[in-house]
Amino acid sequence: MKKYLLISALVLLAFWGCEEQVDKLWDTSDDSGEATSDEVSPVAGDWYADSIKEFPGTECAGDSSTDIMSDDFIDSYNLWLQEDSTFALYVDEVVNLEELCVAFTGIWDGVTGCYVEYYNITLSPVSMCSSLGYNEYDLDSGDCKQSTSLSGTWLTVTSDGDSTLTLNYDPFCRDSDGYTARDDNQDSCESNGNNWIPYKVDNLQYALTDSMQLIINSIENDTCTVFYLYLDE
């Protein structure tokens, strides 16, 4: 996904001569969905993804899947469903630029960046980070990274055997490829060419296993994304 979009963006950036300096940077509901004062939803807690898989179609299973955490450079994915029915979603993304350069058959230099022979261009580390939308570059490790967060309210409902987790998001910023951007206000978001999302609701199917794994299914655009999360106790 993101990594396959990157090379074209980098090439365009190089030809445009754009070298921007990267800035340094317990749902309490019963089966009817009504809140209760003396129960805490078993899905409340601090959850971390150990894998995120995308399947073609809407079956949410099969032999063919894409590893989203790898493809989107996700180092840590944390969904915190808090007791007051609010949630926080934290995503840390990290990519090593040398590994990325080599993956695209480029030649890496820690100072000048990635030389791509096919296009006869050299992409600087700053250009590569900027194209990804990331705001931190570590010269020693060669890692480029970004941390983003989302918040809002949540609710679980179980009806006729189906369990649904609804996330109502607070306003946030999203780039043209659909990824969450780090801008935290509308002016900054739009001035950077991104889209300000004032309202978003996700209705997700979920299951809580006997081994305390939370599995969330999201179906969109004829694909199913499955989040496999474990509880941080």
Backbone as CSV, one residue per row, in Angstrom:
resi,resn,N_x,N_y,N_z,CA_x,CA_y,CA_z,C_x,C_y,C_z
1,MET,0.816,-1.180,0.000,0.000,0.000,0.000,0.864,1.250,0.000
2,LYS,1.187,1.740,1.210,1.932,2.992,1.257,3.270,2.882,0.549
3,LYS,3.970,1.752,0.737,5.291,1.642,0.138,5.224,1.589,-1.390
4,TYR,4.102,1.066,-1.935,3.984,1.005,-3.381,3.582,2.343,-3.980
5,LEU,3.022,3.217,-3.161,2.695,4.567,-3.611,3.909,5.479,-3.544
6,LEU,4.893,5.078,-2.764,5.992,5.977,-2.463,6.867,6.306,-3.658
7,ILE,7.253,5.300,-4.464,8.253,5.554,-5.489,7.798,6.591,-6.497
8,SER,6.520,6.539,-6.911,6.037,7.537,-7.855,6.025,8.921,-7.239
9,ALA,5.668,9.000,-5.957,5.656,10.288,-5.277,7.061,10.852,-5.165
10,LEU,8.017,9.989,-4.893,9.399,10.439,-4.779,9.946,10.948,-6.107
11,VAL,9.623,10.223,-7.164,10.103,10.630,-8.478,9.516,11.979,-8.880
12,LEU,8.210,12.134,-8.684,7.582,13.414,-8.991,8.184,14.533,-8.170
13,LEU,8.454,14.253,-6.930,9.034,15.256,-6.057,10.403,15.684,-6.546
14,ALA,11.181,14.720,-6.984,12.515,15.042,-7.466,12.466,15.880,-8.725
15,PHE,11.579,15.536,-9.663,11.478,16.286,-10.906,10.946,17.692,-10.684
16,TRP,10.076,17.848,-9.682,9.554,19.178,-9.373,10.590,20.020,-8.640
17,GLY,11.629,19.367,-8.155,12.649,20.095,-7.421,12.192,20.527,-6.052
18,CYS,11.235,19.808,-5.496,10.681,20.188,-4.205,11.463,19.503,-3.110
19,GLU,12.172,20.258,-2.310,12.945,19.717,-1.212,12.542,20.416,0.067
20,GLU,11.340,20.118,0.552,10.869,20.752,1.776,11.689,20.271,2.962
21,GLN,11.986,21.181,3.872,12.636,20.789,5.114,11.596,20.154,6.038
22,VAL,11.871,18.940,6.447,10.927,18.260,7.335,10.979,18.928,8.701
23,ASP,9.859,19.355,9.258,9.839,20.033,10.553,10.078,19.041,11.689
24,LYS,10.995,19.443,12.624,11.324,18.595,13.765,10.116,18.473,14.684
25,LEU,10.911,18.210,14.349,9.955,18.055,15.354,10.503,17.431,16.645
26,TRP,-14.385,1.486,29.214,-15.048,0.278,29.404,-16.408,0.695,28.912
27,ASP,-16.454,0.702,27.433,-17.858,0.970,27.079,-18.732,0.352,28.131
28,THR,-19.678,1.075,28.730,-20.575,0.580,29.768,-21.955,0.467,29.175
29,SER,-22.189,-0.554,28.355,-23.476,-0.710,27.695,-23.961,-2.137,27.855
30,ASP,-25.297,-2.294,27.853,-25.874,-3.627,27.885,-26.196,-4.063,26.467
31,ASP,-26.892,-5.191,26.307,-27.151,-5.718,24.978,-28.006,-4.788,24.138
32,SER,-28.725,-3.889,24.756,-29.554,-2.956,23.997,-28.774,-1.755,23.534
33,GLY,-27.525,-1.630,24.005,-26.726,-0.482,23.640,-26.862,0.654,24.627
34,GLU,-27.727,0.495,25.638,-27.912,1.546,26.626,-26.834,1.441,27.703
35,ALA,-26.379,2.598,28.152,-25.337,2.607,29.165,-25.866,2.136,30.507
36,THR,-25.055,1.406,31.255,-25.399,0.991,32.600,-24.339,1.498,33.562
37,SER,-24.687,1.648,34.802,-23.775,2.255,35.758,-22.907,1.240,36.488
38,ASP,-23.276,-0.050,36.445,-22.575,-1.030,37.259,-21.875,-2.105,36.446
39,GLU,-21.759,-1.929,35.139,-21.078,-2.895,34.299,-20.002,-2.206,33.473
40,VAL,-18.935,-2.945,33.260,-17.868,-2.456,32.399,-17.720,-3.427,31.242
41,SER,-17.739,-2.926,30.028,-17.623,-3.794,28.861,-16.315,-4.568,28.903
42,PRO,-16.335,-5.867,28.593,-15.094,-6.652,28.620,-14.076,-6.235,27.575
43,VAL,-14.479,-5.432,26.610,-13.499,-4.996,25.610,-12.754,-3.743,26.058
44,ALA,-13.166,-3.132,27.164,-12.466,-1.939,27.630,-11.051,-2.303,28.065
45,GLY,-10.118,-1.455,27.721,-8.735,-1.702,28.089,-7.782,-1.130,27.064
46,ASP,-6.524,-1.447,27.237,-5.442,-0.912,26.410,-4.956,-2.013,25.476
47,TRP,-5.348,-1.938,24.202,-5.107,-2.999,23.229,-4.012,-2.628,22.241
48,TYR,-3.182,-3.619,21.914,-2.116,-3.428,20.935,-2.233,-4.465,19.819
49,ALA,-2.024,-4.036,18.604,-2.103,-4.964,17.469,-0.800,-5.732,17.327
50,ASP,-0.927,-7.075,17.228,0.259,-7.844,16.862,0.272,-8.139,15.380
51,SER,-0.882,-7.937,14.693,-0.904,-8.010,13.231,-2.188,-7.370,12.725
52,ILE,-2.123,-6.860,11.504,-3.282,-6.300,10.807,-3.238,-6.859,9.389
53,LYS,-4.293,-7.590,9.010,-4.315,-8.235,7.705,-5.458,-7.697,6.858
54,GLU,-5.203,-7.534,5.578,-6.256,-7.131,4.649,-6.515,-8.271,3.671
55,PHE,-7.829,-8.626,3.522,-8.229,-9.704,2.642,-9.056,-9.162,1.480
56,PRO,-8.866,-9.686,0.278,-9.735,-9.277,-0.828,-11.137,-9.808,-0.622
57,GLY,-12.143,-9.020,-0.972,-13.519,-9.434,-0.765,-13.981,-9.106,0.650
58,THR,-15.062,-9.728,1.056,-15.660,-9.403,2.351,-15.731,-10.597,3.297
59,GLU,-14.978,-11.669,3.018,-15.022,-12.862,3.848,-14.146,-12.754,5.096
60,CYS,-13.239,-11.825,5.104,-12.356,-11.590,6.261,-11.477,-12.793,6.588
61,ALA,-11.248,-13.658,5.618,-10.400,-14.830,5.811,-10.012,-15.377,4.448
62,GLY,-9.035,-16.248,4.448,-8.603,-16.875,3.198,-7.100,-17.015,3.152
63,ASP,-6.625,-17.583,2.059,-5.191,-17.819,1.904,-4.444,-16.570,1.444
64,SER,-5.171,-15.627,0.831,-4.516,-14.445,0.276,-4.794,-13.235,1.165
65,SER,-3.748,-12.647,1.666,-3.900,-11.461,2.504,-2.666,-10.583,2.388
66,THR,-2.824,-9.331,2.777,-1.725,-8.376,2.791,-1.397,-8.005,4.229
67,ASP,-0.130,-7.963,4.540,0.312,-7.576,5.870,0.346,-6.055,5.944
68,ILE,-0.696,-5.453,6.544,-0.812,-4.004,6.563,0.245,-3.347,7.434
69,MET,0.598,-3.963,8.543,1.595,-3.351,9.412,2.941,-3.223,8.701
70,SER,3.273,-4.209,7.921,4.517,-4.147,7.169,4.424,-3.159,6.015
71,ASP,3.342,-3.248,5.242,3.209,-2.406,4.064,3.054,-0.935,4.394
72,ASP,2.461,-0.632,5.536,2.258,0.772,5.908,3.249,1.241,6.969
73,PHE,4.307,0.457,7.172,5.387,0.839,8.082,4.904,1.049,9.518
74,ILE,3.862,0.331,9.951,3.326,0.519,11.298,4.172,-0.254,12.313
75,ASP,4.804,0.479,13.206,5.641,-0.125,14.232,4.823,-0.455,15.479
76,SER,3.833,0.383,15.807,2.987,0.162,16.965,1.596,0.707,16.695
77,TYR,0.556,-0.100,17.006,-0.840,0.293,16.835,-1.548,0.024,18.151
78,ASN,-2.034,1.082,18.797,-2.606,0.969,20.140,-3.999,1.594,20.182
79,LEU,-5.012,0.771,20.503,-6.376,1.256,20.660,-6.747,1.176,22.133
80,TRP,-6.896,2.345,22.768,-7.213,2.408,24.191,-8.678,2.747,24.361
81,LEU,-9.488,1.740,24.741,-10.917,1.925,24.995,-11.097,2.199,26.480
82,GLN,-11.330,3.444,26.822,-11.326,3.865,28.211,-12.690,3.696,28.884
83,GLU,-12.683,3.659,30.227,-13.887,3.388,31.001,-14.976,4.446,30.813
84,ASP,-14.576,5.657,30.498,-15.564,6.734,30.356,-16.166,6.790,28.956
85,SER,-16.024,5.713,28.204,-16.559,5.601,26.837,-15.864,6.511,25.841
86,THR,-14.652,6.936,26.151,-13.826,7.619,25.163,-12.737,6.655,24.706
87,PHE,-12.172,6.925,23.540,-11.077,6.092,23.053,-9.921,6.966,22.567
88,ALA,-8.759,6.372,22.553,-7.587,7.003,21.958,-6.910,5.958,21.075
89,LEU,-6.535,6.373,19.884,-5.878,5.501,18.920,-4.516,6.092,18.583
90,TYR,-3.467,5.325,18.843,-2.114,5.802,18.602,-1.441,4.907,17.561
91,VAL,-0.796,5.515,16.583,-0.087,4.768,15.544,1.315,5.337,15.393
92,ASP,2.307,4.496,15.573,3.697,4.880,15.331,4.159,4.219,14.044
93,GLU,4.675,5.018,13.126,5.164,4.513,11.840,6.665,4.768,11.737
94,VAL,7.406,3.745,11.365,8.857,3.858,11.239,9.304,3.144,9.973
95,VAL,10.130,3.813,9.170,10.697,3.178,7.979,12.186,3.480,7.929
96,ASN,12.977,2.469,7.635,14.408,2.673,7.447,14.653,3.023,5.990
97,LEU,15.203,4.192,5.743,15.330,4.683,4.375,16.309,3.863,3.546
98,GLU,17.345,3.331,4.142,18.273,2.493,3.385,17.579,1.232,2.893
99,GLU,16.802,0.592,3.792,16.069,-0.617,3.397,15.058,-0.290,2.310
100,LEU,14.406,0.864,2.420,13.434,1.263,1.410,14.109,1.516,0.072
101,CYS,15.238,2.166,0.112,15.998,2.453,-1.112,16.405,1.165,-1.818
102,VAL,16.949,0.234,-1.057,17.399,-1.039,-1.629,16.220,-1.826,-2.190
103,ALA,15.054,-1.732,-1.524,13.865,-2.434,-2.004,13.454,-1.966,-3.380
104,PHE,13.753,-0.714,-3.700,13.457,-0.168,-5.020,14.691,-0.164,-5.912
105,THR,15.622,-1.099,-5.633,16.855,-1.292,-6.404,17.658,-0.006,-6.522
106,GLY,17.635,0.794,-5.482,18.443,1.999,-5.459,19.767,1.773,-4.739
107,ILE,20.632,2.771,-4.797,21.929,2.728,-4.130,21.901,3.781,-3.020
108,TRP,22.158,3.368,-1.805,21.991,4.251,-0.654,23.298,4.875,-0.192
109,ASP,23.229,6.162,0.093,24.311,6.879,0.748,23.694,7.653,1.907
110,GLY,24.233,7.504,3.096,23.634,8.101,4.272,23.564,9.608,4.260
111,VAL,24.389,10.236,3.439,24.399,11.697,3.375,23.556,12.213,2.216
112,THR,23.828,11.713,1.026,23.121,12.228,-0.158,21.769,11.573,-0.365
113,GLY,21.593,10.349,0.131,20.306,9.681,0.011,20.322,8.488,-0.909
114,CYS,19.249,8.337,-1.714,19.036,7.148,-2.542,19.169,7.494,-4.021
115,TYR,20.113,6.845,-4.689,20.273,7.032,-6.130,19.501,5.943,-6.857
116,VAL,18.542,6.370,-7.723,17.732,5.437,-8.503,18.210,5.500,-9.949
117,GLU,18.909,4.457,-10.372,19.536,4.471,-11.691,18.514,4.572,-12.808
118,TYR,17.370,3.907,-12.658,16.365,3.885,-13.727,15.929,5.296,-14.093
119,TYR,15.781,6.159,-13.091,15.365,7.550,-13.339,16.548,8.518,-13.343
120,ASN,17.719,8.007,-13.023,18.923,8.822,-12.936,18.718,10.023,-12.002
121,ILE,18.203,9.769,-10.823,17.996,10.821,-9.838,18.459,10.339,-8.465
122,THR,18.793,11.299,-7.626,19.135,11.023,-6.241,18.096,11.675,-5.346
123,LEU,17.492,10.883,-4.479,16.453,11.368,-3.572,17.060,11.549,-2.189
124,SER,17.058,12.755,-1.697,17.652,13.021,-0.395,16.809,12.428,0.722
125,PRO,17.399,12.185,1.897,16.619,11.691,3.041,15.453,12.613,3.390
126,VAL,15.682,13.938,3.289,14.614,14.891,3.582,13.460,14.729,2.596
127,SER,13.777,14.554,1.319,12.741,14.359,0.303,11.937,13.096,0.558
128,MET,12.639,12.024,0.927,11.960,10.757,1.160,11.030,10.855,2.368
129,CYS,11.509,11.470,3.443,10.669,11.640,4.633,9.464,12.522,4.325
130,SER,9.713,13.598,3.599,8.640,14.532,3.280,7.584,13.878,2.411
131,SER,8.001,13.044,1.477,7.045,12.367,0.600,6.145,11.429,1.380
132,LEU,6.686,10.820,2.421,5.892,9.950,3.278,4.995,10.752,4.222
133,GLY,5.295,12.023,4.396,4.556,12.854,5.328,5.094,12.744,6.751
134,TYR,6.269,12.130,6.903,6.826,11.934,8.234,7.597,13.178,8.678
135,ASN,7.678,13.388,9.977,8.256,14.624,10.480,9.514,14.448,11.315
136,GLU,10.043,13.230,11.380,11.282,13.016,12.128,12.237,12.150,11.312
137,TYR,13.528,12.557,11.269,14.539,11.753,10.608,15.737,11.628,11.540
138,ASP,16.156,10.395,11.804,17.305,10.118,12.657,18.503,9.816,11.772
139,LEU,19.456,10.729,11.745,20.613,10.581,10.864,21.438,9.354,11.220
140,ASP,21.546,9.049,12.522,22.378,7.918,12.947,21.785,6.582,12.508
141,SER,20.481,6.407,12.697,19.857,5.127,12.368,19.352,5.068,10.934
142,GLY,19.130,6.244,10.325,18.541,6.280,8.989,17.049,6.029,9.005
143,ASP,16.439,6.115,10.182,15.002,5.891,10.299,14.228,7.191,10.110
144,CYS,13.128,7.082,9.403,12.200,8.188,9.231,10.907,7.750,9.900
145,LYS,10.278,8.641,10.703,9.121,8.183,11.466,8.116,9.286,11.719
146,GLN,6.947,8.842,12.174,5.858,9.739,12.527,4.954,9.046,13.532
147,SER,4.433,9.838,14.459,3.443,9.346,15.410,2.180,10.175,15.255
148,THR,1.039,9.515,15.133,-0.238,10.213,15.020,-1.213,9.641,16.039
149,SER,-2.220,10.437,16.379,-3.215,9.980,17.339,-4.594,10.471,16.928
150,LEU,-5.601,9.678,17.264,-7.000,10.013,17.040,-7.749,9.774,18.337
151,SER,-8.885,10.452,18.507,-9.667,10.284,19.725,-11.143,10.371,19.403
152,GLY,-11.988,10.089,20.383,-13.430,10.156,20.200,-14.141,9.346,21.259
153,THR,-15.348,8.909,20.939,-16.143,8.108,21.863,-16.450,6.748,21.253
154,TRP,-16.751,5.751,22.127,-17.003,4.408,21.633,-18.194,3.777,22.348
155,LEU,-18.764,2.773,21.678,-19.934,2.069,22.178,-19.940,0.662,21.616
156,THR,-20.287,-0.325,22.449,-20.468,-1.685,21.933,-21.919,-2.096,22.079
157,VAL,-22.403,-2.830,21.097,-23.773,-3.344,21.092,-23.750,-4.789,20.624
158,THR,-24.458,-5.668,21.325,-24.613,-7.053,20.891,-26.082,-7.319,20.637
159,SER,-26.415,-7.700,19.425,-27.806,-7.940,19.044,-27.856,-9.077,18.051
160,ASP,-28.714,-10.068,18.312,-28.887,-11.215,17.412,-27.564,-11.896,17.110
161,GLY,-26.689,-11.939,18.102,-25.419,-12.636,17.932,-24.321,-11.812,17.314
162,ASP,-24.637,-10.615,16.806,-23.619,-9.757,16.202,-23.131,-8.738,17.223
163,SER,-21.838,-8.628,17.353,-21.247,-7.651,18.265,-20.604,-6.533,17.457
164,THR,-20.995,-5.303,17.760,-20.511,-4.151,17.010,-19.807,-3.167,17.935
165,LEU,-18.664,-2.708,17.489,-17.933,-1.643,18.162,-18.031,-0.398,17.291
166,THR,-18.639,0.659,17.821,-18.789,1.911,17.082,-17.805,2.944,17.614
167,LEU,-17.010,3.485,16.708,-16.064,4.547,17.049,-16.540,5.846,16.417
168,ASN,-16.806,6.850,17.227,-17.156,8.187,16.743,-15.936,9.092,16.915
169,TYR,-15.322,9.463,15.804,-14.066,10.189,15.858,-14.259,11.691,16.065
170,ASP,-13.360,12.271,16.818,-13.231,13.721,16.830,-12.637,14.153,15.492
171,PRO,-12.763,15.447,15.117,-12.186,15.909,13.836,-10.688,15.595,13.740
172,PHE,-10.247,15.229,12.530,-8.830,14.933,12.320,-8.443,15.229,10.881
173,CYS,-7.145,15.135,10.619,-6.598,15.446,9.294,-6.200,14.166,8.571
174,ARG,-6.481,14.120,7.257,-6.158,12.944,6.453,-5.564,13.382,5.126
175,ASP,-4.553,12.671,4.646,-3.940,13.050,3.381,-4.706,12.455,2.200
176,SER,-4.254,12.777,0.997,-4.986,12.387,-0.206,-5.001,10.881,-0.433
177,ASP,-4.082,10.145,0.206,-4.051,8.686,0.083,-4.879,8.000,1.160
178,GLY,-5.514,8.790,2.038,-6.373,8.222,3.063,-5.691,7.936,4.381
179,TYR,-4.429,8.354,4.521,-3.703,8.115,5.762,-3.851,9.301,6.703
180,THR,-3.857,9.024,7.991,-3.970,10.084,8.982,-2.714,10.946,8.979
181,ALA,-2.910,12.256,8.921,-1.798,13.193,8.957,-1.647,13.768,10.355
182,ARG,-0.513,14.350,10.637,-0.223,14.801,11.997,-0.799,16.171,12.327
183,ASP,-1.274,16.926,11.315,-1.824,18.259,11.573,-3.028,18.166,12.509
184,ASP,-3.043,18.996,13.549,-4.097,18.871,14.563,-5.127,19.991,14.515
185,ASN,-5.097,20.818,13.460,-6.147,21.824,13.294,-6.423,22.015,11.807
186,GLN,-7.575,22.567,11.486,-8.030,22.643,10.096,-7.132,23.510,9.233
187,ASP,-6.720,24.660,9.741,-5.889,25.565,8.942,-4.576,24.907,8.539
188,SER,-3.909,24.296,9.509,-2.636,23.627,9.227,-2.835,22.459,8.278
189,CYS,-3.908,21.694,8.497,-4.204,20.532,7.656,-4.385,20.934,6.201
190,GLU,-5.252,21.909,5.975,-5.571,22.312,4.601,-4.427,23.076,3.939
191,SER,-3.654,23.816,4.696,-2.528,24.543,4.106,-1.444,23.590,3.614
192,ASN,-1.418,22.371,4.162,-0.468,21.352,3.712,-1.055,20.449,2.636
193,GLY,-2.210,20.848,2.087,-2.817,20.096,0.995,-3.549,18.851,1.436
194,ASN,-3.866,18.751,2.720,-4.581,17.593,3.232,-6.059,17.899,3.423
195,ASN,-6.823,16.903,3.862,-8.267,17.052,4.021,-8.655,16.993,5.495
196,TRP,-9.406,17.981,5.942,-9.894,18.011,7.315,-11.200,17.223,7.387
197,ILE,-11.253,16.213,8.263,-12.413,15.340,8.405,-13.163,15.718,9.677
198,PRO,-14.275,16.444,9.554,-14.969,16.916,10.756,-15.766,15.843,11.475
199,TYR,-16.126,14.764,10.750,-16.987,13.744,11.353,-16.760,12.398,10.691
200,LYS,-16.515,11.372,11.496,-16.314,10.036,10.958,-16.788,9.011,11.982
201,VAL,-17.528,8.002,11.498,-18.023,6.927,12.354,-17.612,5.589,11.749
202,ASP,-17.038,4.719,12.548,-16.724,3.355,12.132,-17.596,2.388,12.918
203,ASN,-18.361,1.552,12.207,-19.123,0.472,12.829,-18.400,-0.834,12.520
204,LEU,-17.737,-1.399,13.508,-16.846,-2.524,13.319,-17.397,-3.775,13.996
205,GLN,-17.273,-4.916,13.329,-17.627,-6.190,13.932,-16.448,-6.659,14.796
206,TYR,-16.750,-7.139,16.006,-15.651,-7.574,16.862,-15.984,-8.888,17.563
207,ALA,-14.925,-9.569,17.989,-15.050,-10.798,18.777,-13.955,-10.797,19.830
208,LEU,-14.293,-11.212,21.031,-13.325,-11.335,22.117,-13.124,-12.816,22.406
209,THR,-11.924,-13.311,22.176,-11.655,-14.741,22.299,-11.401,-15.137,23.757
210,ASP,-11.435,-16.463,24.020,-11.175,-16.980,25.367,-9.753,-16.653,25.826
211,SER,-8.861,-16.482,24.879,-7.464,-16.157,25.217,-7.231,-14.647,25.309
212,MET,-8.325,-13.890,25.415,-8.272,-12.438,25.561,-7.581,-11.752,24.383
213,GLN,-7.964,-12.171,23.180,-7.554,-11.470,21.973,-8.787,-10.787,21.403
214,LEU,-8.646,-9.543,21.050,-9.729,-8.776,20.448,-9.527,-8.761,18.936
215,ILE,-10.508,-9.290,18.200,-10.424,-9.336,16.742,-11.485,-8.402,16.177
216,ILE,-11.058,-7.438,15.409,-11.954,-6.434,14.839,-11.939,-6.541,13.322
217,ASN,-13.130,-6.604,12.715,-13.243,-6.657,11.259,-13.809,-5.349,10.730
218,SER,-13.146,-4.815,9.715,-13.628,-3.605,9.052,-13.741,-3.878,7.567
219,ILE,-14.960,-3.741,7.021,-15.184,-3.995,5.598,-15.441,-2.672,4.888
220,GLU,-14.622,-2.397,3.881,-14.748,-1.145,3.141,-14.197,-1.350,1.738
221,ASN,-14.934,-0.834,0.761,-14.490,-0.906,-0.640,-14.143,-2.332,-1.072
222,ASP,-15.024,-3.288,-0.701,-14.861,-4.691,-1.106,-13.570,-5.319,-0.603
223,THR,-13.050,-4.822,0.471,-11.920,-5.462,1.141,-12.240,-5.542,2.633
224,CYS,-11.653,-6.522,3.301,-11.847,-6.682,4.742,-10.495,-6.551,5.441
225,THR,-10.427,-5.649,6.385,-9.231,-5.494,7.196,-9.502,-6.053,8.584
226,VAL,-8.619,-6.952,9.033,-8.788,-7.602,10.331,-7.654,-7.180,11.260
227,PHE,-8.031,-6.643,12.409,-7.089,-6.222,13.421,-7.043,-7.285,14.530
228,TYR,-5.884,-7.855,14.772,-5.705,-8.840,15.824,-4.974,-8.151,16.972
229,LEU,-5.681,-7.893,18.076,-5.124,-7.114,19.178,-5.042,-7.920,20.461
230,TYR,-4.028,-7.633,21.262,-3.899,-8.263,22.556,-3.962,-7.199,23.644
231,LEU,-4.360,-7.620,24.856,-4.576,-6.697,25.963,-3.289,-6.444,26.723
232,ASP,-3.000,-5.169,26.936,-1.842,-4.789,27.748,-2.318,-4.668,29.202
233,GLU,-1.957,-5.644,30.044,-2.473,-5.657,31.411,-1.452,-5.092,32.390
